[in-house]
């Protein structure tokens, strides 16, 4: 069964900032970025325990086209994923703590 998705304010800000930056680089690229993120969220929701725990209790799913990792926690007893951040792979995840 597909997990319920909860997105932190921090992750929403990450998505907005990245989308705006990509749109400034090329018209339509921000929308393509958001579409890939939606697909990535779907993948994670369909198989939330399928990705390796990288630190603390946080798993990371890496997107295919854009160099981003979705940092999330899976709460199995509630069948929920909590998306903590959407980070460019060159950023240090320690800054979100």
Backbone as CSV, one residue per row, in Angstrom:
resi,resn,N_x,N_y,N_z,CA_x,CA_y,CA_z,C_x,C_y,C_z
1,UNK,0.829,-1.178,0.000,0.000,0.000,0.000,0.880,1.250,0.000
2,UNK,0.474,2.226,-0.763,1.217,3.472,-0.916,1.235,4.266,0.397
3,UNK,2.399,4.782,0.760,2.550,5.560,1.991,2.033,6.979,1.800
4,UNK,1.561,7.547,2.899,1.132,8.941,2.909,2.375,9.822,2.965
5,UNK,2.338,10.947,2.258,3.497,11.842,2.165,3.251,13.112,2.973
6,UNK,4.205,13.444,3.843,4.208,14.700,4.587,5.489,15.439,4.209
7,UNK,5.378,16.717,3.907,6.542,17.487,3.460,6.814,18.624,4.439
8,UNK,8.055,18.700,4.914,8.432,19.762,5.850,8.467,21.119,5.151
9,UNK,8.379,22.156,5.947,8.488,23.525,5.433,9.850,23.718,4.778
10,UNK,10.867,23.128,5.374,12.226,23.221,4.843,12.294,22.615,3.434
11,UNK,11.673,21.448,3.243,11.678,20.786,1.935,10.886,21.592,0.909
12,UNK,9.772,22.170,1.331,8.983,23.010,0.417,9.799,24.211,-0.052
13,UNK,10.563,24.772,0.869,11.436,25.898,0.527,12.529,25.457,-0.448
14,UNK,13.116,24.279,-0.202,14.126,23.724,-1.119,13.553,23.591,-2.528
15,UNK,12.357,23.034,-2.629,11.715,22.826,-3.932,11.455,24.149,-4.641
16,UNK,10.934,25.095,-3.903,10.628,26.404,-4.475,11.891,27.112,-4.962
17,UNK,12.920,27.118,-4.128,14.184,27.774,-4.490,14.815,27.130,-5.721
18,UNK,14.860,25.811,-5.737,15.479,25.104,-6.866,14.677,25.311,-8.147
19,UNK,13.372,25.235,-8.049,12.522,25.430,-9.219,12.716,26.831,-9.802
20,UNK,12.747,27.819,-8.933,12.951,29.203,-9.377,14.322,29.351,-10.051
21,UNK,15.352,28.757,-9.451,16.700,28.858,-10.027,16.742,28.220,-11.410
22,UNK,16.171,27.005,-11.551,16.174,26.330,-12.851,15.378,27.118,-13.889
23,UNK,14.294,27.720,-13.469,13.476,28.503,-14.400,14.244,29.724,-14.897
24,UNK,15.072,30.296,-14.033,15.905,31.437,-14.436,16.973,31.011,-15.438
25,UNK,17.421,29.774,-15.350,18.450,29.275,-16.260,17.876,29.016,-17.645
26,UNK,16.662,28.472,-17.683,16.018,28.152,-18.963,14.505,28.059,-18.759
27,UNK,13.768,28.747,-19.594,12.303,28.738,-19.494,11.778,27.302,-19.594
28,UNK,10.937,26.930,-18.648,10.345,25.593,-18.620,11.132,24.574,-17.808
29,UNK,12.380,24.894,-17.480,13.214,23.938,-16.747,12.757,23.787,-15.296
30,UNK,12.256,24.855,-14.702,11.735,24.780,-13.345,10.548,23.834,-13.262
31,UNK,9.693,23.879,-14.274,8.541,22.975,-14.309,8.997,21.529,-14.488
32,UNK,10.003,21.316,-15.340,10.545,19.959,-15.522,11.122,19.425,-14.211
33,UNK,11.791,20.308,-13.467,12.344,19.925,-12.169,11.218,19.471,-11.228
34,UNK,10.160,20.274,-11.123,9.047,19.928,-10.230,8.357,18.640,-10.663
35,UNK,8.247,18.413,-11.979,7.653,17.165,-12.467,8.496,15.961,-12.065
36,UNK,9.819,16.106,-12.150,10.672,14.992,-11.728,10.537,14.747,-10.226
37,UNK,10.418,15.812,-9.461,10.255,15.647,-8.011,8.942,14.916,-7.699
38,UNK,7.873,15.242,-8.412,6.596,14.548,-8.214,6.744,13.058,-8.497
39,UNK,7.426,12.721,-9.592,7.670,11.314,-9.929,8.509,10.634,-8.844
40,UNK,9.506,11.343,-8.350,10.373,10.788,-7.302,9.580,10.548,-6.018
41,UNK,8.715,11.494,-5.650,7.872,11.316,-4.461,6.984,10.092,-4.623
42,UNK,6.437,9.900,-5.824,5.592,8.722,-6.093,6.390,7.432,-5.885
43,UNK,7.611,7.406,-6.405,8.471,6.235,-6.258,8.712,5.932,-4.782
44,UNK,9.031,6.956,-4.022,9.295,6.782,-2.596,8.030,6.321,-1.870
45,UNK,6.884,6.895,-2.209,5.623,6.517,-1.548,5.243,5.066,-1.850
46,UNK,5.558,4.598,-3.049,5.235,3.223,-3.424,6.154,2.202,-2.758
47,UNK,7.380,2.603,-2.451,8.355,1.678,-1.864,9.195,2.412,-0.810
48,UNK,8.571,2.882,0.270,9.285,3.734,1.226,10.435,3.066,1.964
49,UNK,10.365,1.766,2.173,11.442,1.077,2.890,12.511,0.565,1.931
50,UNK,12.348,0.830,0.659,13.240,0.282,-0.357,14.554,1.009,-0.550
51,UNK,14.754,2.078,0.206,15.980,2.850,0.035,16.763,2.853,1.342
52,UNK,18.056,2.856,1.206,18.977,2.677,2.324,18.916,3.830,3.322
53,UNK,19.001,3.490,4.614,19.142,4.511,5.655,20.581,5.016,5.575
54,UNK,20.735,6.333,5.454,22.065,6.927,5.268,22.615,7.553,6.544
55,UNK,21.764,8.165,7.348,22.189,8.777,8.604,20.968,8.887,9.507
56,UNK,21.218,8.913,10.818,20.137,8.915,11.805,19.095,7.887,11.370
57,UNK,17.876,8.292,11.160,16.820,7.405,10.668,16.353,7.898,9.300
58,UNK,17.258,8.533,8.585,16.921,9.198,7.330,17.399,8.386,6.122
59,UNK,16.489,8.233,5.176,16.788,7.561,3.912,16.934,8.631,2.834
60,UNK,17.629,8.283,1.756,17.780,9.234,0.653,17.446,8.532,-0.656
61,UNK,16.596,9.179,-1.428,16.307,8.721,-2.785,16.924,9.745,-3.728
62,UNK,17.787,9.303,-4.640,18.428,10.196,-5.590,17.646,10.215,-6.908
63,UNK,17.362,11.420,-7.372,16.597,11.573,-8.610,17.463,11.233,-9.821
64,UNK,16.797,10.990,-10.948,17.503,10.517,-12.142,18.094,11.646,-12.986
65,UNK,17.339,12.692,-13.242,17.785,13.727,-14.178,18.504,14.864,-13.466
66,UNK,17.906,15.384,-12.427,18.501,16.484,-11.682,19.299,15.917,-10.505
67,UNK,20.415,16.548,-10.150,21.273,15.990,-9.083,20.771,16.324,-7.679
68,UNK,19.672,15.675,-7.300,19.047,15.944,-6.002,18.788,14.657,-5.247
69,UNK,18.804,14.783,-3.932,18.444,13.675,-3.064,17.247,14.079,-2.215
70,UNK,16.276,13.190,-2.124,15.121,13.409,-1.263,15.434,12.734,0.065
71,UNK,15.573,13.524,1.112,15.907,13.031,2.443,14.593,12.855,3.198
72,UNK,14.326,11.607,3.601,13.040,11.344,4.243,13.154,10.281,5.318
73,UNK,12.171,10.291,6.190,12.037,9.258,7.213,10.772,8.468,6.898
74,UNK,10.855,7.170,7.097,9.695,6.309,6.904,9.184,5.877,8.268
75,UNK,7.931,6.207,8.551,7.295,5.817,9.800,6.390,4.638,9.462
76,UNK,6.921,3.427,9.652,6.263,2.205,9.185,4.913,1.964,9.850
77,UNK,4.814,2.192,11.156,3.556,1.887,11.840,2.408,2.797,11.404
78,UNK,2.723,3.956,10.842,1.698,4.867,10.320,1.640,4.844,8.785
79,UNK,2.574,4.118,8.174,2.731,4.079,6.724,2.799,5.500,6.149
80,UNK,3.710,6.299,6.724,3.908,7.677,6.295,5.383,7.908,5.979
81,UNK,5.603,8.782,5.024,6.962,9.275,4.810,6.958,10.754,5.162
82,UNK,8.017,11.162,5.810,8.185,12.563,6.183,9.397,13.077,5.420
83,UNK,9.151,13.929,4.445,10.236,14.469,3.623,10.835,15.649,4.370
84,UNK,12.083,15.462,4.793,12.778,16.470,5.578,13.403,17.551,4.699
85,UNK,13.953,17.124,3.553,14.657,18.076,2.689,14.783,17.511,1.284
86,UNK,14.983,18.416,0.350,15.298,18.063,-1.036,16.585,18.824,-1.341
87,UNK,17.702,18.109,-1.300,19.024,18.728,-1.376,19.726,18.418,-2.687
88,UNK,20.397,19.438,-3.209,21.324,19.219,-4.315,22.435,18.324,-3.780
89,UNK,22.915,17.426,-4.586,23.903,16.449,-4.108,25.229,17.075,-3.680
90,UNK,25.497,18.314,-4.074,26.738,18.949,-3.651,26.608,19.620,-2.285
91,UNK,25.394,19.701,-1.734,25.179,20.333,-0.424,25.408,19.324,0.702
92,UNK,25.782,19.846,1.849,26.025,19.027,3.026,24.709,18.843,3.794
93,UNK,24.206,17.612,3.955,22.939,17.412,4.659,22.978,17.800,6.134
94,UNK,24.158,17.987,6.696,24.267,18.371,8.107,23.711,19.775,8.357
95,UNK,23.593,20.601,7.311,23.098,21.963,7.526,21.601,21.987,7.811
96,UNK,20.901,20.895,7.568,19.459,20.891,7.824,19.120,20.541,9.263
97,UNK,20.085,20.144,10.052,19.819,19.749,11.448,19.735,20.950,12.343
